[in-house]
């Protein structure tokens, strides 16, 4: 009776404190959720065919690969394409071809939005066709209808002109796009455009971000060129040198995003990732210049494909930021130099196709330092187009190599998993699994190779010590490498790291508004501070076990 009483009390507390709500009409998936595979277009361009081949090779171990080939002047026989792919390491595994009339390889922009809806029965996939008539590419514009017909899926029109690279979703009721959508639909007011997007994609709201007009990439001004939603709570955003004309614009966008509350009633976690320069070391300052980006990446189940640019220092830094932000995911890089000169990158030439059946785990991840409790509660929700048979919580403590498996109590509206008998010095890694009659999924998608990690604060520090935006540190928690940034990070400043007991363990000079530190510290809680002519700031830094 004691455990039942405790569960009931904890259920009540979490239901009112986490903002979790019952969900009945989840129809629009996020890219990072479970996908069946990816759509690519064969471009018949030797300078870009290798990019398509590399994406296919990496993706086919994480999902299906459909390559749309042109059945017109090009041979309908795909043997030539197959032979080329095989020569680049692609295998026949999970590889299929679809005949389709296309004009360009930018399937992200004109391809189908695939969501779930009920058409008289249970949830099923259907295609949303957004307008793409402003570019005089009628074949590209017809691709959603072609694929809906090929797959025998219902088709609905969006009623707006908008490209797929300018629509990003967090999976739990919010969408993002740039204000260029307003200019593309001059007969509608911004409010009408927002209402239509919310209606068609089942959103609670839609956020319009300011255009980046001088960072290159052409007229499109898509949000996927400078931001990426990597889970329900986390947004990765490019950072640019302060002297560039769009610096103030992107910082204002970051400020807007940081002030939003996500589905769980918390601020989004904003991760900054430096945008790389062009080959000559400069960044774009005009609309039609080359815009290089690491946010224009593609997530397919447990794998992330990130653009690279033959800039080892920048590319490795970007890969490290993704690895820290998405533990356990396979992070692969594909050279995108032949795409950015045309205004796009990896995300622009890929289009995910969600799984045939809808299944979702809704969970606000628990990471970093937590207040100690010997019984730790992991709340979550489930959503499925069929019966959820069981949910499981997998966890391991400290140096355990095997996960413990405990059932999640499917109480409504909030399910509960319990980790018991924890000690104050424990570090816990966990993930969740949903088993339905149609599929088995995990959250995060990289599990069991990656999970969420938390531990207990040994010195009672509960809140960060940030002074405004004078100093930020990422990742936090970290293992060995951190990126420091902020308004106080200027040359002449002094960076110091103290242990929780006050011992100075590291000291160096600041080298600019952003710098990378490689640390050799024992796991624990530290205070990292910056003293500069612009002010003094400090924040808590947590070093986790390697």
ABEGO torsion letter per residue (X at the ends): XAAAAAAAAAAAAAAAAAGBBBBABBABBBAABBBAEBBBBBAGBAAAAAAAAAAAAAAAAABBBBBBBBABABBABAAAAAAAAAAAGBBABGBBBBBBBBABABAAAABBBBBBBBBGBBBBBBBBBBBAAAAGBAAAAAAAAAAAAAAGBBBBBAGBBBBAAABBBAGAGBBBBBAAAAAABAABBAAAAAAAAAAAAGBABBBBBBBBAAAEGEAAGBAAAABBBABAABBBBBBBBAABAAAAAAAAAAAAAAABBBAAGBBBBBBBBBBBBBAAGBBBABAABBBBBAABBBBBEABBBBBBAGBAAAAAAAAAAAAAABBGBBBBBBBAAAAAAAGBBAAAABBBBBBABBBBBBBBBBBEBBBBBABBBBBBBBBBABBBABBBBBBBBEABABBBBBBBBBBOABBBBBBBGBBAABBBBBBBBBBBAABBBBOBAAOAABBBBBBBBAAGBABBABBEAABBBOBOBBAABBBBBEAABBBGBBBBBBBAAGBBABBBBBAEABBBBBBBBBBEBBBBBBBBAAEBBBBBBBBBBX
